């Protein structure tokens, strides 16, 4: 698959296999830290939802979700500025230690207000860490290793969900009255392990960061960096395509997740059991998406074309779910949606890593994570509202508001895939393939 590797990515010798990447070296350290902290974070998510329900009932569940997504709207883009102005290793271990301490504070939470603010602060440090991690990858993997590195990173993030569910179930079974306490202590330990690994991480020097740190820090400089990053993402053709495409994939996935429970209840007639199966197949599909990405790589097409195919596939999967009355078909559609979403993530991240200028790497990924979370934040209230408003308005099966909303989400994501392919073709016609 054709990419656009930066010079520093291509000067590191023979490409390593996937097993070699995760067995030893600096990427293995970075990857294992992400694996451990992701596992703890998923367990903590289950625990905060349970705690929210215990403190405020059904409406209380929305409090930790709001605390997780609101920081992206308010502070997300600034996180990329931090990643491009400070040593990435320090940003990561400080963020991990801070999260490890803050999550312990959740043990003592006895109100929804406290739950909201602690969750918000934890997420703020997560937002700072993510673009720093992506920026750090450029110095420890080569251009030819990017798809493998991003594939195992996606597996570390989403493949830990089933194990986290098992751990949470064990906590809830053994200590039913304080399961979230055990979960928060567990999560804190995973963050501390991750922080220790980041302290031991060895990264090559990023010249731009050294120069910026030596020049001092001012609000004016930060705002200038922020504006430069926004312009870069909005105008760079090979950056704009995957950034907005991934945002579209998250839009469709969020709609399926938000409407999954009422869809299972009202359309399939299976309640939470059906939703659990659909959600599980969606997660398995995302994990399988890394293999789709690696298969498309072997076809030696442009990264962005593979990305567009994956994105369109994700939309088709959501569309299939919208028009079925059978659990098996719904699960298959969710698996297809997950397959496309996983491929979109891997190839989209690879395309960005390959094309982005090093001094703008953190801000680019900061913009990506911000737009993705904003997309999810918008879907959370909008999807159920649309489903209610269009109920009975459209003819035939589209008269069902849930079906209509899911179908619309699927179409939007598929169109985003088609537009990504068209934009890639135009970019290649205008600029040609990058060396």
SVG drawing of the C-alpha trace seen along z (x, -y; Angstrom):
<svg xmlns="http://www.w3.org/2000/svg" viewBox="-47 -37 66 52">
<polyline fill="none" stroke="black" stroke-width="0.4" points="0.0,0.0 1.4,-3.3 2.1,-5.8 3.7,-9.1 6.4,-8.3 8.5,-11.0 12.3,-10.7 12.8,-10.0 10.4,-7.1 12.3,-5.5 15.8,-5.5 15.5,-2.7 16.6,0.4 14.6,3.5 10.9,3.4 10.0,5.5 7.2,8.1 4.1,7.5 5.5,10.0 8.8,8.2 7.1,4.9 5.3,6.0 8.0,8.2 10.8,5.8 11.9,2.2 10.4,-1.2 7.2,-0.5 6.6,2.6 6.9,0.5 4.5,-2.1 2.1,0.6 2.0,2.5 1.4,-0.7 -1.6,-1.4 -2.9,2.2 -2.7,2.1 -4.2,-1.4 -7.0,-0.7 -8.0,2.4 -8.2,0.5 -10.0,-2.4 -12.8,-0.1 -13.2,1.5 -13.4,-2.0 -16.1,-3.0 -18.3,-0.1 -17.8,-1.1 -18.5,-4.8 -21.8,-3.9 -22.8,-1.6 -21.9,-4.3 -23.8,-6.9 -26.8,-4.6 -26.5,-4.0 -26.3,-7.7 -29.0,-9.0 -30.8,-6.2 -31.1,-6.0 -30.4,-9.7 -27.3,-9.4 -25.7,-7.1 -25.4,-10.1 -23.2,-12.1 -20.0,-10.1 -20.6,-10.0 -20.9,-13.8 -17.8,-14.1 -15.9,-11.9 -17.0,-13.8 -17.4,-17.4 -13.6,-18.0 -13.1,-17.3 -15.5,-20.1 -14.0,-22.6 -10.3,-21.7 -9.6,-19.0 -7.8,-21.0 -5.5,-22.5 -4.1,-19.1 -2.4,-19.0 -0.6,-22.2 0.8,-20.6 2.0,-17.6 3.9,-19.8 5.4,-22.1 6.5,-19.7 8.5,-16.4 6.1,-13.7 7.5,-11.2 7.0,-13.6 3.5,-14.5 2.5,-10.8 3.9,-9.8 2.6,-13.0 -0.8,-12.3 -0.7,-8.7 0.3,-9.5 -2.4,-12.2 -5.0,-9.9 -3.9,-7.2 -4.3,-9.6 -7.6,-11.1 -9.3,-7.8 -8.6,-6.8 -10.6,-9.8 -13.6,-8.1 -13.6,-5.6 -14.8,-8.4 -17.4,-9.9 -20.9,-10.2 -22.6,-12.7 -23.2,-13.1 -21.5,-16.4 -18.2,-14.9 -18.5,-12.1 -18.9,-14.5 -15.9,-16.7 -13.5,-13.9 -14.4,-12.1 -14.0,-15.4 -10.4,-16.0 -9.4,-12.4 -10.6,-12.8 -8.7,-16.1 -5.4,-14.3 -6.4,-11.5 -7.0,-14.1 -3.5,-15.5 -1.9,-12.1 -3.4,-10.8 -1.9,-13.2 1.5,-12.9 1.4,-9.2 0.7,-9.4 3.4,-12.1 5.9,-9.8 5.2,-6.9 6.9,-8.7 10.3,-8.3 10.0,-4.6 8.4,-2.9 9.3,-3.1 6.9,-4.1 6.6,-0.4 5.7,0.6 3.0,-1.9 0.0,0.3 1.2,3.1 1.8,0.7 -1.6,-0.9 -3.3,2.5 -2.0,3.8 -2.7,0.4 -6.4,0.7 -6.4,4.3 -5.0,3.0 -7.6,0.3 -10.8,2.2 -9.7,5.9 -9.5,5.4 -13.3,4.7 -14.3,8.4 -11.7,8.9 -12.7,5.7 -16.3,7.0 -15.2,10.2 -13.1,8.4 -16.0,6.1 -18.4,9.1 -16.0,10.8 -15.8,7.6 -19.6,7.3 -20.0,10.9 -17.4,11.0 -18.0,7.6 -21.5,6.6 -21.8,3.7 -18.4,2.1 -17.6,3.4 -16.7,-0.1 -14.2,-0.6 -12.3,2.5 -12.6,1.3 -11.2,-2.1 -8.3,-0.7 -7.6,1.7 -7.7,-1.2 -5.4,-3.3 -2.9,-0.5 -3.0,-0.2 -2.3,-3.9 0.7,-3.7 2.1,-0.8 1.7,-2.7 3.4,-5.8 6.3,-3.7 6.7,-2.3 6.6,-5.8 9.4,-7.0 11.5,-4.2 10.6,-5.0 13.4,-6.3 12.4,-8.6 14.5,-10.4 14.6,-14.2 12.0,-16.3 13.9,-19.4 10.9,-21.5 9.9,-20.8 13.5,-21.5 13.4,-24.9 10.0,-25.7 10.8,-24.8 14.0,-26.9 12.0,-29.8 9.6,-29.8 5.8,-29.7 3.2,-32.3 -0.6,-32.3 0.0,-34.2 2.3,-31.5 -0.1,-28.8 -3.0,-30.5 -0.8,-30.9 0.1,-27.2 -3.6,-26.3 -4.6,-28.4 -1.8,-27.0 -2.9,-23.4 -6.5,-24.2 -5.4,-25.7 -3.2,-22.7 -5.9,-20.1 -8.5,-22.0 -6.3,-22.7 -3.8,-19.7 -5.6,-17.3 -3.9,-14.1 -4.7,-15.1 -8.2,-16.4 -9.5,-13.2 -8.7,-10.7 -9.5,-13.2 -13.0,-13.9 -13.5,-10.4 -12.7,-8.9 -15.1,-11.5 -17.8,-10.2 -17.1,-6.6 -17.5,-7.5 -20.8,-9.3 -22.3,-6.0 -20.8,-3.8 -22.2,-6.1 -25.6,-6.1 -25.7,-2.3 -24.5,-2.2 -27.0,-4.9 -30.0,-3.4 -28.9,0.2 -30.9,0.8 -34.2,-0.7 -33.7,1.1 -33.3,4.4 -36.3,3.7 -38.8,2.2 -37.7,3.8 -36.1,7.1 -38.2,7.6 -35.3,9.0 -34.4,6.3 -31.0,5.9 -30.0,9.5 -30.2,8.6 -28.3,5.3 -25.5,7.2 -25.1,9.6 -25.2,6.7 -22.7,4.7 -20.4,7.7 -20.4,8.4 -19.6,4.8 -16.6,5.0 -15.4,8.3 -15.9,6.6 -13.6,3.7 -11.0,6.2 -11.3,8.0 -10.9,4.7 -7.2,4.7 -6.9,7.8 -9.0,6.0 -6.5,3.1 -3.5,5.5 -5.2,7.3 -5.8,4.0 -2.2,3.1 -1.1,6.2 -3.2,5.1 -0.7,2.2 -3.3,-0.5 -3.2,-4.1 -3.7,-4.2 -6.6,-6.6 -8.4,-4.4 -8.3,-1.5 -9.5,-4.0 -12.4,-5.0 -13.4,-1.4 -13.4,-0.6 -15.4,-3.8 -18.1,-2.9 -18.2,0.7 -18.9,-0.7 -21.8,-2.7 -23.2,0.4 -23.1,2.4 -25.1,-0.2 -27.6,-0.4 -28.0,3.4 -28.9,3.3 -31.6,0.6 -33.6,2.9 -33.7,6.2 -36.1,7.9 -33.7,10.8 -31.1,10.9 -28.7,12.9 -28.9,10.3 -28.5,7.4 -25.4,9.1 -24.0,9.6 -24.6,6.0 -23.0,4.8 -20.0,7.1 -19.7,5.5 -19.9,2.0 -17.2,2.9 -15.1,4.4 -15.2,1.2 -14.7,-0.9 -11.6,1.1 -10.1,0.8 -11.0,-2.9 -9.1,-3.5 -6.0,-1.6 -5.7,-3.0 -6.8,-6.5 -4.2,-6.7 -1.6,-5.3 -2.4,-7.9 -2.1,-10.7 1.1,-9.5 2.6,-9.1 1.6,-12.5 1.8,-14.9 4.6,-17.3 6.5,-16.4 6.2,-19.8 2.4,-19.6 1.9,-15.9 0.4,-16.5 -2.0,-19.2 -3.2,-17.1 -4.1,-14.2 -5.4,-16.6 -7.9,-17.9 -8.8,-14.3 -9.6,-13.2 -11.5,-16.5 -13.7,-16.1 -14.3,-12.5 -15.5,-13.2 -17.6,-16.1 -19.2,-13.8 -20.1,-11.3 -21.4,-14.1 -23.7,-15.4 -25.0,-11.9 -25.9,-11.1 -28.8,-13.5 -29.5,-14.0 -30.0,-10.4 -32.8,-9.6 -34.4,-13.0 -34.5,-12.4 -35.9,-8.9 -38.8,-10.5 -39.4,-13.4 -39.6,-11.2 -41.7,-8.4 -44.6,-7.8 -43.6,-10.6 -41.9,-8.5 -43.6,-5.8 -43.0,-2.0 -40.3,-0.8 -38.7,-4.2 -41.8,-5.3 -40.1,-3.6 -38.0,-6.4 -35.2,-4.1 -34.9,-2.4 -34.9,-5.8 -32.2,-7.3 -29.9,-4.2 -30.4,-4.1 -29.6,-7.8 -26.4,-7.3 -25.4,-4.5 -26.0,-6.5 -24.0,-9.5 -21.0,-7.3 -21.1,-5.5 -21.3,-8.9 -18.3,-10.0 -16.4,-6.9 -17.3,-7.7 -16.3,-11.4 -13.0,-10.2 -12.3,-8.1 -13.2,-11.0 -11.1,-13.4 -8.2,-11.0 -8.5,-10.6 -8.5,-14.4 -5.5,-14.8 -3.5,-12.2 -4.5,-13.8 -3.3,-17.2 -0.2,-16.3 0.6,-12.7 1.9,-10.1 4.2,-11.3 7.7,-9.9"/>
</svg>
